[in-house]
Amino acid sequence: MLALRLARGTHPLVLLRRLAVAAASAGTGFLLLCALGYALGHPQAAGPAVLRLAWCVLPIAATVHFAVAVARTDPATRPRAALSAVGLGPGRMMLLSAISTAVSCTLGSMLALLFFLHLRGDISGLPLDGAAAQLLGSGQPLPVAGVCTLLLVVPTAATLAGALTLRPRTLKPGAEQPAPEDPAPPAPTPGGLPWGVALMAMGLAVETYAARGAAAGGGLPLPGRLASSSAAILGGWAVTAVGLALAGPGLTYLCGKLLQAARPGAARLLAGRALQEEARRIGRPLGVVCAVSSGALAALALSTGAARIGPLTVLGSALVGGCAVLTLATAAVEARQSRADTTATLVKLGAPASLLRGAAGLRAAALLVVFGPLTWLIGTLAATPLTGH
Amino acid sequence: MVAPPDNDVLWARTLHFSRGGTPALTGVSVGVREREILAVGGPRGSGKTTLLQCLSGQLVPQQGEVWFNSTPVHTMGPLVRERLRRDKFGWIDPQPRLVPELTAWENTALPLMLHGAGNRAARKVALEWLDRLDIGACARKRPYALTHAERQRVAIARALVAGPTVLFADEPTAPLHRADRAHVLRTLTTAARSHGITVVLATHDADVAALADRTVSLLDGRRVHTVPLPADAEPEGAACSLSV
């Protein structure tokens, strides 16, 4: 009840983020149910049905990633003096956040079920009744256990991941506990850059090697026939994406370091140091966005126009892309929240608003200059061996 | 109404300000002479901080006037007040609010950089001030690695570095131990006197007020001539007796 009461009084933007989580969960749930519907309608085609289910892993991962980012940003779930005064510590706050995540994801799953039943023709009285009855295997009874299992995947995974992220940290015995008003020590330098670069190189190499021997039409075709690619190529691609996500924080840190190098003025100094401080928070989702967009670039380069892209593929890719971008936006909000004290100090010093805006613009420009060409490069490199044939 | 003396650098007339319905200032008038150290005394909750915020242009009084060097502060727009605060005023908080990702000298040089000074020039002046306040050795450390007293001295250096006309210090020694407190106050007053900076110092401590040229006492948002309290005015979190 407390979670609901806290949610009722929050800012509309916070509620909007929760609603976005619900929408992402609804989309993913719908994709899962569609895979089930396909399996019901084509009992003899077990292979393609399993493949459809396997492709749902990407939207699920994107949705869980987004839900965790929103849970971390939610002002209702961070330790507050008012709640701490009545004895709600980090443990209970974690519980509150888990409840909020579970509620919004389950809401999305319910919507997905309603929409699925409606399109199947099981619920009537609205436009588009049974519009996709053939595709979704209408006429076959729905297995209740299967539906429940599929719909519970996203809420369970998101809740568990969120709770794990926000779990109360225990201090080592003897460690000095910092007072809340003391300045925080600087975040450690992210060290994933060499690993990320190595993984990217390895992924691209595997992909190129596999593409040389790949027979057309083999392996794991995307349901919408966007790209028929072999398992090795997809594996190489996945390794490259993981490498980008790992390299993100290190690259962001490097951006900040370069930005504040060589006798900086106030704007460059503040922008660069803030980027270094926020490298971990911003870099990871930024790397994911890069991976997704370079994947989209590669897919665009590969799609020749002859292949028809199905609506479910569009929905799935929109979900993955949207979740990645929204996660990045949420991380940016989190970074701004954590820098609220610094901003207040600067305003108190009489720093003009144009300086603060200029520093933010510098940060964005530096990230764009580094990550934009990188995305393009990875996307082009990933597409080259496949288009060469 | 008596015309203010000519050498008043800052003066306020019948200031009224209420916070959330509770009056914080009710008709306070005060004049600050050039190059003097003025202590604003009174127990906690007597309106010292609000008075300093009104005088420094952070708050606009609901009634009354604030004049700085014959310019009205209370009628200025927010941008002009911001520039006035940046160019003419310095401010020291009870807590040293430093930017955590900048080193001590960068924090000190920040006001100069906001004025548009180059990195090298700002660094030179900032290091000089840190040396003057005996914390030159910490110039390259970040705030988390400094002790509380060192942080507060960095905050003082930051307030003094741009050469303000008036320095507002709101309980600058409140969270410090006695030895640190005396040292911080001594450096603050010496620097102000040697550079001809006017200081408005809010404090509830009678010992601190003794360092000032003049003391203005506030009680419940009113200016009083004698505070009806024992000389060693009530410390923070004073024990209060409750009869139930």
Interface residues (C-beta under 8 A of the other chain):
Chain A: E181 D182 P183 A184 P185 P186 R263 P264 G265 A266 L269 L270 R273 A274 Q276 E277 D341 T342 A344 T345 L346 K348 L349 G350 A351 P352 L355
Chain B: Q58 L79 E82 R83 R85 R86 D87 W91 D93 Q95 R97 L98 V99 P100 E101 L102 E106 L110 P111 M113 L114 G116 G118 N119 R120 R142 P143 Y144 A145 R151 R158
